[in-house]
Amino acid sequence: MSVAHFGPPGELPDADLRSASLVDADDVAALLSELGYPCDRDDAARRIRTILDNDRQALVVARVGGVVSGLVALDFMYYLPLDTVTCRITALVVTSSARGQGLGRQLLREAERRARAGGAARLELTSGSQRTDAHAFYKACGFSDGTLRFIKRMGDA
């Protein structure tokens, strides 16, 4: 897929972006599973509750035509090297049926709006090295390559 595919599409006039609540558990479970992180309704409800209980986190769902079709999760953290707040996108997913219509861009714009409102000096995200289509999308949306990330697994996570 080329970057041209991610050119500026029109707005989705009927897209409704709002903070997630526990009633969204089924939809969040389905979206996380589509992203490659399977979970069931109860697990999704627990994850949503964890975010709702933390004022440094946010979860936004996007509804199109009455159907939840995407989400973005945010984590605000103090970044010692720059003495500032960074907002990290910890999850971004749009259903396969809604891709290519501008919903991902709307979710990223909402993430940027919330990051600015939360005092973040920068917005960052990580993406698996295999997600080349997503990388092209992020670059087309103004993100640039950052530093390498190294991970040491501490159990099942």
N, C-alpha and C positions, 0 to 999 in steps of 0.2 A: 504494500500500500504506500503510495507516495504522499509527500507532504501536501501536494496540491489538493488531495482529497479532503484535507482539513481546512480548506480556504474558508473565508468568513461566510458562514451560512446565515440565513435570515433568523430573526428571533422566533422563538416558539411562543406565540401570544397566549396560549393556554397553559403554559408551564407554571406550576405553583411550587415555590420553594419555601419550606418551613422547617423549623426545628422538629426533630423526630420525637415521638412519644412512644409509650409502651404499646399503643394500639398498632404501631407499625412493625411489630416483631415478626410477623409472617413475611412481610415484604423485605425487611432487612435480612432475614435468614436467606431468602431466595437470592437477593443481590450479592450477599457475601459468598454464597455457594457459587454463583456465576463467576465471581472474581477468583474462585479457586480456594476459598476458605469455608468448607462446608460447616454448617451449623443448623440446628433445628430452632423451632419457635421459642422454646424455653431458654435455650442458650442465647438467642438473639435478645430476648427480653432482659436477661441478666446483663448482657453487654450494654444495652441501651440504658438500663438503670445505673450502671457504673459511670457512664458518661453524664447522665443527668445529675448524679451526685457530686460531680467534679466541675467546679466553675472554670477550670482551665481547659475544658474539653467541649466540643460541640459536634453534633451530628445533624446534618441537614438532609432531608429527603426531597426529591423532586417528583411531583405528580403531573402527568400529562394525560389529558383526556380521562381523568378520574383514576388513573392507574399509577402507582408508584413505579417510576422507571429509572431512578438513579439515586445515588447518595454520595455525600462527601463527609468525611470525618476529620476533625481538626484537633490539634493538641498545641496549646500555647506553653512555651517553656522559656526559661531564662537561659540565655546563651552567654556564658562567661567570657569567651575570647573577645566578643564585641560589646559586652556590657549592655545587652539589649534583649528584647523579647523576639523570639522566632516563632512563627506559626508553621507547624508541620502538618501537611495533609497525610493522614495515616491510611486513608482508604478513599478511593474514587472509583465508582463503577456506574455504568449506564447499561441497561439491558440491551442485548444484541438487537432486539427489534426497534429500539429507539436511537441507536447509534447513527451518526452521520447527519443528524437533524439539528445540531447546535446545543443539545442539552448538556453535554460535557463542558462546553465553553461557559454556559450559564452557571453551572456548578462551580467552575473555577473562578468566575467573576464574583460569585457569592462568597467563596472562600477568601478571596482578596478583600472584599468589602468587610467581612468579619475580622480578618487579620488586622486591617487598618484600624477598625473600631476598637479592637482589643489592644492597640498600641504596639503591634508587631512591626519591626523594622524590615522583616523579610518573610517571604513565604517559600517553603521548601517542600519537596516530596521525594520519596524514593520509589524506584520501580525496578522490578526484577529484570535482570539482563536479557531474558528471553522475550520481554514484551516490547519488541521493536516498533510495532504500530503505535503503542502508547507513547514511546519516546518521541516519535515523529509528531504526534499530537501535542505533547508538552512543549516541544520546541516551537511549533507553529503558534502556540499560545503565549510565547514570550519567555519560557523557562530556558535556562542554559545549563549545559553540563556542569555539574558541581564536582565535589571531591569523590574519591572512591569510598565506599562503605565496606567495612569488614565486620563480620558477624561471628561470634562464638556462641553456639547454642548452649543454653543452660537448662537442659531437660527437653521437654516436648515442644516448646514454643519456637 
